Amino acid sequence: MARHISKDATGMHRFFFEKLKLHPGYIVLVQVGDFYECYGENGHLLSELINIAPPVNERKVTGFPVTSLMKYIKILVEKNYNIAVYDQFKISNSTKFERKLTKVFTPGTIFDEDLLDEGRPSYLMSIVLDEECNDSIGLCWGDVSTGTMYTDICKLSDDEGLFQLLNEIKPKEIICQNEEIKRIVLGVIGKMDVDGNAYIHLHELDPHIKNYNKNAESNAVSYFYSYLEKVQSDAIVSFQEPKRYSKLDKMHLTPQTVKSLNLMESLNSKKNSLFKIIDRTCTAGGKRLLFSRLNSPSTDMKVINDRLKLVDYFVNNPHITDLLRIDLKNINDIERISRDILASRPSKTGIPQKFIRILNSLKVIKELKEKFISLSKVPEKLETLFKQINYDNELLNILEKSLNDKQYKSCVSDGYFVKDGYCRKIDAIRIKLDNNSDEDSKDFLEKYVKELKIDVSQLCVRRKSRKWIVASKKEIRHPHFLMEARLTNGEFQYSLKALDKQKQDIDILFSQMVELEVQIFEDIQEILRKKVPQIDVAATALSELDVALSNAIVAIERNLSKPILTKKNEIDISVGRHLMVESIQLNSQRTFVPNDCLLDSKKRFSLITGPNMGGKSTFLRQVALIVILAQTGCYIPAKQAKIGLRDAVFTRIGANDDLTKNESTFMVEMKETEEILKRATSKSLVLLDEVGRGTSAREGLAIAYAVCQHLAHRNESMTLFATHYHELADELKHDTTVNFLKTEAARDENGSLMFIHKLSPGVADHSHGIDIAELAGLPKSVTSLAREYLNKSVTSHPCDSKTVNELSNETIERIKKIDLNTLNGVKALCLLEELKNSLTNK
């Protein structure tokens, strides 16, 4: 922002920098003719963000055409910038213009569906301090585009609780009451490994509602509305009653879990995702609901079973599934469209089309209801949904009678928004306008041209700047009906007095018509505002129906089965598959190898060994994905499964480092493992892959052993632990809670390594690391040397009888006194090191 306005600044520059002071931290755009302009440092910032030419100095301008506004607004909002837009308006009975603030865009206050991701909620969140308890904060978050609103309370000192909440909600914008809250929130957001962090800033609460009451959640709601009133003061914003957010009935998924399991589509990745595979929804609301369910699976048995019963009905009645989906495909995003209309002025482009989309959706809902009436023996849940899926006759009738659905313009203020026959006054004006059409004006002008005393072939009648003119190469001794001549580009141009007056009359008539149409638009807006709660109920029910139908389609197409949810502490999966891997293999005409999984209260820990590329990591992920799908209310990729409800899924899979925090791969691995050990419960599912590999073999093995012991006997979590430390099996073989599984590889007739991918009981003998290095393309000279070194290290100190006989009596007696029942992995390693040193010294 420029620090001062130079003395020789133009009126437009002064206007711009005055408005910039009113919007600190914003990008300000001012309409000048057919362009939006921006100056000074604000202009430089704009040019960098949207890749346009920058201003040379404070006096120079940068900008873009008016028609490109929404394109660039979308880019700026996605980059977490606020934008204030000043449009120009012609002053009545004057050639001058005035400029007014017409639009404000912030990441969390977007109404326009064209700027939003149709499959994601867009939350604005407010956070305030509890006035009675300094360690407690009240939170409120809502989606202005759909009207949903939630509240909660949290301990300010509970970083993990706040982290979990923000990770589940993923707000686009957070307003904080003070610097302390902002600092803590910034720290929590910094730990979230997600695409696109929230825009976080302070907002000063209006004094008259600062002490609204002593309830932190209510104050957060007031704070929320205070900010919205400041940013979108002219918009009609309609929210549902705030709901208390419950974390108790939701499965906790960490950002690492979401990322390592590829649950959601990443903005910066083209990788396949579970969401992409199971999303067959027809509506935008259905897509958002599926996203929400997959992001926070349920832990409520009744809720999950109700969802599964609905899916089961559609799976067994595919003709009904197809019948209902035909209509759902023609229902628009009525939640967001209705609020976009309510927040819009008559001059906003696209509003007539949005009204038409609401009308068409109501018609389809009416047809959908009629189809449902013809069905018999439907589940109770489906009956409940269709009671909520209502169309409002009053709104449907008023839209059908009033909207011009054939010749509408781009915005209401362009006229012809209202259908002929709806308003007598408008009909009368349109008749007069039709009688003064362009064609009549041209005919009228050409009739007078014939009276001129020169060759008609030398004259030209044409349109110019909304006027009809007579053009001639020679000057005309014009009669009384021609206006004064104007010499332009070598020709004389004349206008007709009668037509000039006719134009003024037309402008007056058109303004009167638009004024009447705007009034009708505002009347319909008010009717729509009253109907929004009913629209919300119908939209929610339609979304639930859409998700159930989508799940049924996926279940049929991908041969999925209905899971059995139990209250027992068990995961019993028969012939389980990994949907994403299976999808890739099908595309390359390969067959996926399924596997079973059995974990229960007696055998809650599985140690999995085997070669790289043998399928260990795939198995870990597929078990987690099956559990998540089951608790989402979806069918699962397995022959059958019994799933005891899990409260969380934790993963430590893959190698990561964080150079920005000066953290190595091993440090990141240990931090993630520490979080799991601290937070996993006996109801959690834990997946660990290659823990301890980032340090020396001896220390890595010790850490892996200790982690296994902690999970099995302190957390008592259901755990799948994949490792190349085969020695762990010897250490854990007497542990009754541990089950041993292995993947194997075999050699074909040419000696090439083949991966079986089938898990079986036991412990693998080899990791086949050198063979896999060859498959990766390492030079033959390198792999040959590696094999030679490996063989040498194995045979260099053979443990034969002679070596044993040479042991000192002291060493033999020490070995005899070892109590194997009390010797754990770490002690064993230390003892082995001491014995080795004693032999070496000898």
C-alpha positions in Angstrom: 0.0 0.0 0.0 1.3 3.5 -0.8 2.2 5.4 2.4 0.9 8.7 1.1 -1.0 10.2 -1.9 1.2 12.5 -4.0 0.1 16.1 -4.5 -0.2 15.7 -8.2 -2.4 12.6 -8.0 -5.4 12.5 -10.2 -9.0 12.2 -8.9 -9.1 8.5 -9.6 -5.8 7.9 -7.8 -7.1 9.8 -4.8 -10.3 7.8 -4.8 -8.4 4.5 -5.0 -6.1 5.3 -2.1 -8.9 6.6 0.0 -10.8 3.3 -0.4 -7.6 1.4 0.2 -7.4 2.9 3.7 -11.0 1.7 4.3 -9.9 -1.9 3.4 -6.5 -2.6 5.0 -5.1 -5.9 3.8 -7.5 -6.0 0.9 -6.9 -5.8 -2.9 -9.1 -3.0 -4.1 -10.5 -3.0 -7.7 -12.1 0.1 -9.2 -14.1 -0.1 -12.4 -13.1 2.5 -14.9 -15.1 2.0 -18.2 -14.6 -1.6 -19.3 -11.7 -2.3 -17.0 -11.0 -2.9 -13.3 -8.0 -0.8 -12.2 -5.5 -1.1 -9.4 -2.6 1.2 -8.4 0.7 1.4 -6.5 1.9 -1.5 -4.4 -1.6 -2.9 -4.4 -1.3 -3.1 -8.2 2.1 -4.8 -8.0 0.7 -7.4 -5.6 -2.3 -8.0 -7.9 0.0 -8.4 -11.0 2.1 -11.0 -9.2 -0.9 -13.0 -8.0 -2.8 -13.2 -11.4 0.2 -12.8 -13.7 -0.6 -9.5 -15.5 1.6 -6.5 -16.3 2.5 -4.5 -13.2 2.2 -0.7 -12.8 5.5 1.2 -13.5 5.0 3.4 -10.5 2.3 4.7 -8.1 0.7 6.8 -10.8 0.6 4.0 -13.4 -2.3 1.5 -13.4 -2.6 -2.2 -13.8 -5.9 -4.0 -14.4 -8.0 -6.4 -16.5 -11.3 -6.4 -18.4 -14.6 -6.3 -16.5 -15.5 -9.6 -18.2 -12.6 -11.3 -16.5 -13.5 -10.4 -12.9 -14.8 -13.7 -11.7 -11.9 -15.6 -13.2 -9.4 -13.5 -11.3 -11.5 -13.4 -8.1 -11.4 -17.2 -8.0 -7.6 -17.1 -8.2 -7.3 -14.5 -5.5 -9.7 -16.1 -3.1 -8.0 -19.5 -3.5 -4.7 -17.8 -2.5 -6.4 -16.4 0.7 -6.8 -12.8 -0.3 -9.6 -10.4 0.4 -11.0 -8.3 -2.4 -13.1 -5.1 -2.4 -14.8 -4.2 -5.7 -16.0 -0.7 -6.6 -18.3 -0.5 -9.7 -19.2 2.6 -11.6 -22.8 3.8 -12.1 -24.1 6.6 -14.4 -25.5 9.6 -12.5 -29.1 10.3 -13.6 -29.4 13.3 -16.0 -25.7 13.6 -16.1 -22.7 12.4 -18.2 -20.7 11.7 -15.1 -20.3 8.5 -13.1 -20.1 7.6 -9.4 -18.4 4.5 -7.9 -19.8 2.4 -5.1 -18.7 -0.6 -3.2 -20.7 -3.5 -4.7 -18.8 -6.7 -3.8 -16.5 -7.9 -1.0 -14.9 -11.3 -1.3 -13.1 -13.1 1.5 -12.2 -16.9 1.6 -15.0 -17.7 4.1 -17.8 -15.5 2.9 -18.3 -16.6 -0.7 -21.9 -17.0 -1.9 -21.3 -17.4 -5.6 -21.4 -21.1 -6.5 -19.1 -20.5 -9.4 -16.3 -19.6 -7.0 -16.8 -22.6 -4.8 -15.8 -26.2 -5.0 -19.2 -27.9 -5.3 -18.0 -31.0 -3.4 -16.5 -29.2 -0.4 -18.1 -27.2 2.4 -16.7 -23.6 2.8 -16.6 -22.7 6.4 -16.0 -19.4 8.1 -15.0 -19.8 11.8 -15.0 -17.5 14.7 -13.0 -18.1 18.0 -13.5 -16.1 21.2 -12.2 -16.4 24.7 -14.6 -17.5 27.5 -14.9 -14.5 29.8 -15.3 -16.8 32.9 -12.5 -19.2 32.1 -9.4 -17.9 30.4 -8.4 -21.4 29.3 -11.6 -22.0 27.4 -12.6 -20.8 24.0 -15.9 -20.7 22.2 -16.0 -21.7 18.5 -18.7 -21.1 15.8 -18.4 -22.1 12.2 -20.8 -21.8 9.3 -21.0 -22.2 5.6 -22.6 -19.0 4.2 -23.4 -20.8 0.9 -25.5 -23.6 2.5 -26.6 -22.1 5.9 -25.2 -24.8 8.1 -23.8 -23.6 11.4 -22.1 -25.4 14.4 -20.7 -24.5 17.7 -18.3 -26.0 20.2 -16.0 -25.2 23.2 -12.4 -26.2 23.6 -9.5 -25.7 26.0 -7.1 -23.1 24.8 -4.3 -25.2 26.2 -5.5 -28.3 24.4 -3.5 -28.0 21.2 -4.4 -31.6 20.2 -8.2 -31.1 20.7 -8.1 -27.9 18.6 -5.9 -29.6 16.1 -8.3 -32.5 15.7 -11.3 -30.1 15.4 -9.7 -27.8 12.8 -8.4 -30.9 10.8 -12.0 -32.3 10.6 -13.6 -29.0 9.7 -10.9 -27.5 7.5 -12.2 -23.9 7.6 -11.4 -21.5 4.8 -11.2 -18.4 7.1 -10.8 -18.0 10.8 -11.4 -14.8 12.7 -9.8 -14.6 16.2 -10.8 -12.3 19.1 -7.2 -11.5 20.1 -3.6 -12.0 19.4 -3.1 -14.9 21.8 -5.8 -17.0 20.2 -4.4 -16.1 16.7 -0.9 -17.2 17.8 -2.2 -20.6 19.1 -4.4 -21.2 16.0 -1.5 -20.4 13.7 0.7 -22.9 15.5 -2.0 -25.6 15.2 -2.7 -24.9 11.5 1.1 -25.1 10.9 1.1 -28.7 12.0 -1.8 -29.7 9.6 -0.5 -31.4 6.5 -3.4 -30.4 4.3 -3.8 -28.6 1.0 -4.6 -24.9 1.5 -4.4 -23.6 5.1 -7.1 -21.2 6.4 -6.8 -17.4 6.2 -6.5 -16.3 9.8 -6.9 -12.7 11.1 -8.3 -10.6 13.9 -11.7 -8.9 13.9 -12.8 -6.2 16.4 -16.2 -7.1 17.8 -18.9 -4.4 17.7 -19.0 -2.8 21.2 -22.7 -3.2 21.7 -22.6 -7.0 21.5 -19.2 -7.6 23.0 -20.7 -8.7 26.3 -23.7 -10.4 24.8 -23.8 -13.0 27.5 -21.4 -15.2 29.5 -21.8 -18.3 27.2 -18.6 -18.6 25.1 -20.5 -20.4 22.2 -23.2 -17.8 22.0 -20.5 -15.1 22.0 -18.7 -16.9 19.2 -22.0 -16.9 17.2 -22.4 -13.1 17.8 -18.8 -12.6 16.8 -19.5 -14.6 13.6 -22.5 -12.5 12.7 -20.6 -9.3 13.6 -17.9 -10.1 11.0 -20.4 -11.2 8.4 -22.3 -7.9 8.8 -19.1 -6.0 8.3 -18.1 -7.9 5.2 -21.4 -8.6 3.5 -23.6 -5.8 4.9 -26.0 -5.7 2.0 -26.5 -9.5 1.6 -29.5 -11.4 2.9 -27.8 -14.2 4.9 -29.9 -17.1 6.1 -28.5 -19.7 8.6 -30.0 -22.7 10.2 -30.1 -22.9 14.0 -26.6 -23.6 15.3 -26.0 -27.2 16.2 -23.6 -28.4 19.0 -20.8 -30.3 17.3 -20.3 -33.7 18.8 -16.8 -35.3 18.5 -18.0 -38.4 20.5 -19.9 -40.0 17.6 -17.1 -39.5 15.0 -14.0 -41.6 14.2 -10.8 -39.6 14.5 -8.6 -39.5 11.4 -5.3 -37.7 11.6 -4.0 -35.7 8.6 -1.3 -38.4 8.2 -4.0 -41.1 8.1 -6.0 -39.2 5.4 -2.8 -38.6 3.4 -1.2 -42.1 3.7 -4.5 -43.8 2.9 -5.3 -41.5 -0.1 -8.8 -40.9 1.3 -9.4 -37.6 -0.4 -8.3 -36.0 -3.7 -5.3 -33.8 -3.2 -5.3 -30.4 -4.9 -1.6 -30.9 -5.8 -1.8 -34.5 -6.8 -3.3 -36.5 -9.5 -3.2 -39.7 -7.5 -6.2 -41.9 -7.3 -8.2 -41.6 -4.1 -10.9 -43.5 -2.2 -13.3 -40.6 -2.5 -12.8 -40.5 -6.3 -13.6 -44.2 -6.6 -16.7 -44.3 -4.4 -18.1 -40.9 -5.5 -21.0 -41.6 -7.9 -23.2 -38.9 -6.6 -25.5 -36.9 -8.9 -25.9 -33.7 -6.9 -23.5 -31.2 -5.4 -25.1 -31.6 -2.0 -24.6 -35.4 -2.2 -20.9 -34.9 -3.1 -20.4 -32.6 0.0 -22.2 -35.1 2.3 -20.1 -38.0 1.1 -17.0 -36.0 1.6 -18.1 -35.1 5.1 -18.9 -38.7 6.0 -15.6 -40.0 4.6 -13.7 -37.3 6.4 -15.4 -38.1 9.8 -16.8 -41.7 9.8 -19.5 -42.4 12.4 -19.1 -44.4 15.6 -22.9 -44.5 16.2 -24.1 -48.1 15.5 -27.7 -47.0 14.8 -26.7 -44.3 12.4 -24.3 -46.6 10.4 -26.9 -49.4 10.3 -29.6 -47.0 9.1 -27.3 -46.0 6.2 -26.5 -49.6 5.4 -30.2 -50.6 5.3 -30.9 -47.9 2.8 -27.9 -49.0 0.6 -29.1 -52.6 0.9 -32.5 -51.7 -0.4 -31.1 -50.0 -3.5 -28.6 -52.8 -4.1 -31.5 -55.3 -4.1 -33.7 -53.0 -6.3 -31.4 -51.7 -9.0 -34.4 -50.7 -11.2 -35.5 -48.3 -8.5 -32.0 -47.0 -8.1 -31.8 -46.2 -11.8 -35.3 -44.6 -11.7 -34.5 -42.2 -8.9 -31.0 -41.3 -10.2 -32.5 -40.1 -13.5 -34.3 -37.3 -11.6 -31.5 -36.6 -9.2 -29.2 -35.8 -12.1 -31.5 -32.9 -13.0 -31.7 -31.3 -9.5 -29.4 -28.3 -9.1 -27.6 -27.2 -6.0 -30.7 -25.5 -4.5 -29.0 -24.8 -1.1 -26.3 -22.7 -2.6 -28.3 -21.2 -5.5 -31.0 -19.9 -3.2 -28.5 -18.2 -0.9 -26.6 -16.8 -3.9 -29.9 -15.2 -5.1 -30.7 -13.8 -1.7 -27.2 -12.2 -1.5 -27.4 -10.7 -5.0 -28.4 -7.4 -6.4 -30.5 -7.0 -9.6 -27.3 -6.0 -11.5 -25.5 -9.3 -10.8 -24.9 -11.4 -13.9 -26.5 -14.8 -14.0 -29.4 -14.3 -11.5 -32.2 -14.9 -14.0 -30.6 -18.3 -14.9 -30.3 -19.2 -11.2 -34.0 -18.5 -10.7 -34.7 -20.8 -13.7 -32.5 -23.5 -12.1 -34.5 -23.3 -8.9 -37.7 -23.5 -10.8 -36.5 -26.6 -12.8 -35.3 -28.3 -9.6 -38.7 -27.8 -7.9 -40.4 -29.4 -10.9 -38.1 -32.4 -10.8 -38.6 -32.8 -7.0 -42.3 -32.8 -7.7 -41.8 -35.6 -10.2 -39.5 -37.5 -7.8 -42.2 -37.4 -5.1 -44.8 -38.8 -7.6 -42.4 -41.7 -8.4 -41.9 -42.5 -4.7 -45.7 -42.7 -4.1 -45.8 -45.5 -6.7 -43.2 -47.6 -4.8 -44.2 -50.3 -2.3 -42.5 -51.9 0.8 -39.8 -49.2 1.2 -37.5 -49.0 4.3 -38.6 -46.7 7.1 -35.6 -44.5 6.5 -36.6 -43.9 2.9 -40.1 -43.0 3.9 -38.7 -40.4 6.3 -36.4 -38.9 3.7 -39.3 -38.5 1.2 -41.4 -36.8 3.9 -38.6 -34.2 4.1 -38.2 -33.9 0.3 -41.0 -31.4 -0.3 -41.5 -28.8 -3.0 -43.4 -25.6 -2.1 -46.4 -25.0 -4.2 -46.5 -21.3 -3.6 -42.8 -20.8 -4.6 -43.2 -23.2 -7.6 -46.4 -21.4 -8.8 -44.9 -17.9 -8.4 -41.8 -18.8 -10.3 -43.7 -20.6 -13.1 -46.0 -17.6 -13.6 -43.4 -14.8 -13.2 -40.1 -16.0 -14.8 -39.4 -15.5 -18.4 -37.6 -18.8 -19.1 -37.1 -18.2 -22.8 -35.9 -14.7 -23.5 -34.3 -13.7 -20.2 -31.2 -11.4 -20.2 -28.0 -11.9 -18.2 -29.1 -9.9 -15.2 -32.4 -8.6 -13.8 -31.5 -4.9 -14.5 -31.2 -5.7 -18.2 -35.0 -6.2 -18.3 -37.2 -9.0 -19.6 -36.7 -10.9 -16.4 -40.5 -11.2 -16.0 -42.7 -13.3 -18.2 -45.3 -11.7 -20.5 -48.8 -11.7 -18.9 -47.6 -11.6 -15.3 -47.8 -7.8 -14.8 -50.2 -5.6 -16.7 -48.0 -2.5 -16.3 -45.0 -4.2 -17.7 -47.0 -5.7 -20.6 -48.3 -2.1 -21.5 -44.7 -0.8 -21.5 -43.5 -3.6 -23.7 -46.2 -2.9 -26.2 -45.0 0.7 -26.5 -41.4 -0.5 -26.8 -42.3 -2.9 -29.5 -44.0 -0.1 -31.4 -40.8 1.9 -31.3 -38.5 -0.9 -32.4 -35.2 -0.5 -34.2 -36.7 -1.7 -37.5 -39.5 0.9 -37.2 -37.0 3.6 -36.5 -35.0 2.6 -39.6 -38.1 2.6 -41.8 -39.1 5.9 -40.4 -35.7 7.4 -41.2 -35.5 6.0 -44.7 -39.0 7.5 -45.5 -37.6 11.0 -44.7 -34.4 10.3 -46.8 -36.6 10.0 -49.9 -37.6 13.7 -49.5 -34.0 14.9 -49.8 -33.1 16.6 -53.0 -30.0 14.5 -53.8 -29.3 11.1 -55.2 -30.4 8.5 -52.6 -27.6 6.2 -53.7 -25.1 8.6 -52.1 -26.7 8.2 -48.7 -26.3 5.5 -46.1 -28.6 4.8 -43.1 -26.9 3.0 -40.3 -26.7 2.4 -36.5 -24.2 4.3 -34.4 -24.1 4.4 -30.6 -27.7 3.4 -30.1 -28.8 6.0 -32.8 -29.8 5.8 -36.4 -27.9 8.3 -38.6 -27.9 9.5 -42.2 -24.4 9.5 -43.7 -23.4 11.3 -46.9 -20.2 12.2 -48.7 -21.7 15.6 -49.6 -23.1 18.2 -47.3 -26.9 18.2 -47.3 -28.9 21.3 -47.2 -31.0 19.6 -44.6 -34.6 20.3 -44.1 -36.2 20.9 -40.6 -36.3 17.2 -39.6 -32.5 16.7 -39.7 -30.2 17.6 -36.7 -26.9 19.5 -37.2 -24.3 17.8 -39.4 -21.1 16.3 -38.0 -18.0 15.7 -40.2 -16.4 12.4 -39.3 -13.9 10.4 -41.3 -14.6 12.3 -44.4 -18.4 12.1 -44.3 -21.3 14.1 -43.0 -23.4 12.4 -40.4 -27.0 13.6 -39.5 -29.4 12.5 -36.9 -33.2 12.9 -37.0 -34.9 15.1 -34.4 -37.9 12.9 -34.2 -35.9 9.8 -33.7 -33.7 11.5 -31.1 -36.8 12.3 -29.1 -38.0 8.7 -29.7 -34.8 7.4 -28.2 -35.4 9.4 -25.1 -38.9 8.1 -24.8 -37.6 4.6 -25.3 -35.1 5.1 -22.5 -37.7 6.4 -20.1 -40.0 3.4 -21.0 -37.2 0.9 -20.5 -36.3 2.4 -17.1 -39.9 2.2 -16.0 -40.1 -1.5 -17.1 -36.8 -2.3 -15.3 -38.0 -0.6 -12.1 -41.1 -2.7 -12.1 -39.1 -5.9 -12.8 -36.7 -5.1 -10.0 -39.6 -4.7 -7.6 -40.9 -8.1 -8.7 -37.4 -9.6 -8.3 -37.2 -8.3 -4.7 -40.7 -9.6 -3.9 -39.7 -13.1 -5.1 -36.5 -12.7 -3.1 -38.5 -12.2 0.0 -40.7 -15.2 -0.8 -37.6 -17.3 -1.4 -36.1 -16.1 1.9 -39.1 -17.4 3.8 -38.9 -20.7 2.0 -35.2 -21.3 2.6 -35.7 -23.4 5.8 -37.9 -25.8 3.8 -35.4 -25.8 0.9 -32.7 -26.7 3.4 -34.6 -29.7 4.8 -35.4 -30.9 1.3 -31.7 -30.4 0.1 -30.4 -32.4 3.1 -32.8 -35.3 2.5 -31.9 -35.3 -1.2 -28.2 -35.4 -0.4 -28.8 -38.4 1.9 -30.8 -40.1 -0.8 -28.1 -39.3 -3.4 -25.3 -40.8 -1.2 -27.2 -44.0 -0.6 -27.8 -44.4 -4.3 -24.2 -43.7 -5.1 -23.1 -46.3 -2.5 -25.4 -48.8 -4.1 -24.1 -48.2 -7.6 -20.5 -48.6 -6.4 -21.4 -51.8 -4.5 -23.0 -53.3 -7.6 -20.2 -52.3 -10.0 -17.3 -53.3 -7.7 -18.7 -56.4 -6.1 -18.8 -55.0 -2.6 -20.6 -56.6 0.4 -22.5 -55.4 3.4 -20.4 -55.3 6.6 -21.6 -56.4 9.9 -21.0 -53.9 12.7 -20.5 -55.3 16.2 -19.8 -54.1 19.7 -17.1 -56.7 20.1 -13.4 -55.8 19.9 -12.8 -57.5 16.6 -11.9 -57.0 13.0 -12.7 -60.1 11.0 -12.3 -59.6 7.2 -12.6 -62.5 4.7 -11.2 -62.0 1.2 -10.5 -58.3 1.6 -9.3 -56.1 -1.2 -7.8 -52.7 -1.7 -10.1 -50.6 -4.0 -7.6 -48.2 -5.4 -4.9 -50.9 -6.1 -7.5 -53.2 -7.5 -8.7 -50.4 -9.8 -5.2 -49.8 -11.2 -4.6 -53.5 -11.7 -7.9 -54.0 -13.5 -6.9 -51.2 -15.9 -3.6 -53.1 -16.7 -5.5 -56.5 -16.9 -4.0 -57.9 -13.7 -5.8 -59.7 -10.9 -5.7 -58.4 -7.3 -4.8 -60.9 -4.7 -7.2 -60.7 -1.7 -6.3 -61.4 1.9 -8.0 -62.2 5.2 -7.5 -60.3 8.5 -8.4 -61.4 12.0 -7.8 -59.3 15.0 -9.7 -59.7 18.3 -9.3 -59.2 22.0 -7.0 -62.2 22.3 -4.9 -61.7 19.2 -5.0 -57.9 18.8 -1.5 -57.5 17.3 -0.2 -58.8 13.9 3.5 -58.7 13.1 3.9 -58.8 9.3 7.2 -59.7 7.6 8.2 -60.2 4.0 10.0 -58.7 1.1 9.6 -55.2 -0.3 6.8 -55.2 -2.9 5.4 -58.3 -1.3 2.1 -56.5 -0.3 2.7 -55.6 3.3 1.8 -51.9 3.0 -1.1 -52.7 0.7 -2.5 -55.1 3.3 -2.2 -52.5 6.1 -4.0 -49.9 4.0 -6.8 -52.1 2.8 -7.7 -53.2 6.3 -7.9 -49.5 7.4 -9.9 -48.6 4.3 -12.4 -51.4 4.8 -12.9 -50.3 8.4 -13.4 -46.6 7.4 -15.8 -47.5 4.6 -17.9 -49.7 7.0 -18.2 -46.9 9.5 -19.0 -44.4 6.8 -22.1 -46.6 6.0 -20.7 -48.0 2.7 -20.4 -51.5 1.4 -16.9 -52.9 1.6 -14.5 -54.7 -0.8 -14.6 -58.1 0.9 -16.5 -61.3 0.8 -17.7 -60.6 4.4 -16.6 -58.8 7.4 -17.4 -58.2 11.1 -16.1 -54.8 12.3 -16.1 -53.8 15.9 -16.5 -50.0 16.0 -13.1 -48.1 16.0 -12.8 -44.7 17.6 -9.8 -43.7 15.5 -7.4 -44.9 12.8 -3.7 -44.0 13.2 -1.0 -44.6 10.5 2.8 -44.3 10.3 3.4 -45.3 6.7 6.0 -44.0 4.3 9.1 -41.7 4.7 8.8 -38.0 5.2 11.1 -35.2 6.3 10.5 -31.5 7.1 13.4 -29.4 6.0 11.6 -26.2 7.0 11.6 -27.4 10.6 15.1 -28.9 10.4 13.6 -32.4 11.0 15.0 -35.5 9.5 13.0 -38.4 8.2 13.7 -40.3 11.4 12.7 -37.4 13.6 9.4 -37.0 11.8 8.8 -40.8 12.1 9.5 -40.7 15.8 7.2 -37.7 16.4 4.4 -39.3 14.5 4.9 -42.6 16.5 4.9 -40.6 19.8 1.5 -39.1 18.9 0.1 -42.6 18.2 1.4 -44.0 21.5 0.0 -41.1 23.3 -3.5 -41.1 21.8 -4.4 -44.6 20.6 -6.9 -46.5 22.7 -8.1 -50.0 23.0 -10.8 -49.1 20.4 -8.3 -47.7 17.9 -6.8 -49.3 14.8 -3.0 -48.6 14.4 -1.0 -49.2 11.2 2.8 -49.0 11.5 5.2 -49.7 8.6 8.9 -50.0 9.1 9.2 -48.2 12.4 12.9 -47.7 13.4 14.4 -48.0 9.9 15.8 -44.5 9.9 18.6 -45.2 12.4 21.2 -48.0 13.0 19.9 -51.6 12.8 20.6 -52.2 16.5 18.8 -49.1 17.7 16.0 -49.4 15.2 15.3 -53.0 16.3 15.2 -51.8 20.0 12.8 -49.0 19.2 10.6 -51.3 17.1 10.4 -53.8 19.9 9.6 -51.2 22.5 6.8 -49.7 20.3 5.3 -53.2 19.8 5.3 -53.8 23.6 3.7 -50.4 24.3 0.9 -50.8 21.7 0.1 -54.4 22.6 0.1 -54.0 26.4 -0.4 -50.4 27.3 -2.6 -49.0 24.5 -4.0 -52.4 23.8 -4.9 -51.1 20.3 -5.6 -53.4 17.4 -2.3 -53.1 15.5 -0.8 -54.2 12.2 2.9 -53.8 12.3 5.0 -54.4 9.1 8.7 -54.8 9.5 12.0 -56.1 8.0 13.3 -56.8 11.5 12.7 -60.5 11.5 14.4 -60.7 14.9 11.2 -59.2 16.4 9.4 -62.5 15.8 11.9 -64.2 18.1 11.4 -61.5 20.8 7.6 -61.7 20.6 7.0 -65.4 20.0 5.9 -65.9 23.6 3.5 -63.0 23.6 0.0 -64.4 23.4 -1.5 -61.2 22.0 0.7 -61.3 18.9 -0.2 -63.1 15.6 2.5 -63.6 12.9 1.8 -63.1 9.2 4.2 -63.2 6.2 4.3 -62.4 2.5 6.6 -64.5 0.4 8.4 -64.5 -3.0 9.3 -67.4 -5.2 11.5 -67.9 -8.2 10.3 -69.0 -11.7 12.1 -71.4 -14.0 14.4 -68.6 -15.1 15.4 -67.7 -11.5 13.5 -64.4 -11.6 11.7 -63.3 -8.4 7.9 -63.5 -8.3 5.8 -61.9 -5.6 3.0 -64.0 -4.2 1.1 -61.2 -2.3 -0.7 -63.8 -0.3 -0.4 -63.6 3.4 0.1 -66.8 5.4 0.9 -67.6 9.1 4.5 -67.4 10.0 7.7 -65.3 9.7 9.5 -64.6 6.4 13.0 -65.8 6.0 14.3 -63.2 3.5 13.6 -59.6 2.5 15.1 -60.1 -1.0 16.5 -56.6 -0.9 19.2 -57.2 -3.5 16.8 -58.9 -5.9 14.5 -55.8 -5.6 17.5 -53.5 -6.2 18.1 -55.4 -9.5 14.4 -55.0 -10.4 14.8 -51.2 -9.7 17.7 -51.1 -12.3 20.8 -51.0 -10.2 23.9 -51.9 -12.2 24.8 -55.6 -12.2 28.3 -54.7 -10.9 26.7 -53.1 -7.8 24.3 -56.0 -7.1 27.0 -58.6 -7.7 29.3 -56.8 -5.2 26.4 -56.6 -2.7 25.8 -60.4 -2.9 29.5 -61.0 -2.5 29.7 -58.8 0.5 26.6 -60.4 2.0 27.9 -63.9 1.7 31.3 -62.8 3.1 29.7 -61.2 6.2 27.6 -64.3 6.8 30.6 -66.7 6.6 33.3 -64.6 8.1 32.6 -65.7 11.7 31.1 -69.2 11.5 29.7 -70.4 14.8 31.2 -74.0 14.8 32.0 -76.4 17.7 35.6 -75.2 17.9 34.5 -71.6 18.5 32.1 -72.8 21.3 34.8 -74.9 22.9 37.2 -72.0 23.0 34.7 -69.9 25.1 36.0 -69.1 28.6 34.4 -70.8 31.6 33.4 -67.3 32.8 31.5 -66.6 29.6 29.9 -70.1 29.6 28.7 -69.6 33.2 27.3 -66.2 32.4 25.3 -67.6 29.5 23.9 -70.4 31.7 22.6 -67.9 34.2 20.6 -66.0 31.7 16.8 -66.1 32.5 15.1 -66.1 29.1 11.7 -65.4 30.6 12.8 -62.0 31.9 15.1 -61.0 29.1 13.4 -58.5 26.8 14.7 -57.3 23.4 16.7 -54.3 24.5 18.4 -56.2 27.4 19.2 -59.1 25.0 20.8 -56.7 22.5 22.9 -55.1 25.3 24.0 -58.5 26.6 24.9 -59.7 23.1 27.0 -56.6 22.6 28.9 -57.3 25.9 29.5 -60.9 25.0 30.8 -59.9 21.6 33.1 -57.3 23.2 34.5 -59.9 25.7 35.2 -62.3 22.8 36.8 -59.5 20.8 39.0 -58.4 23.6 40.1 -62.0 24.3 
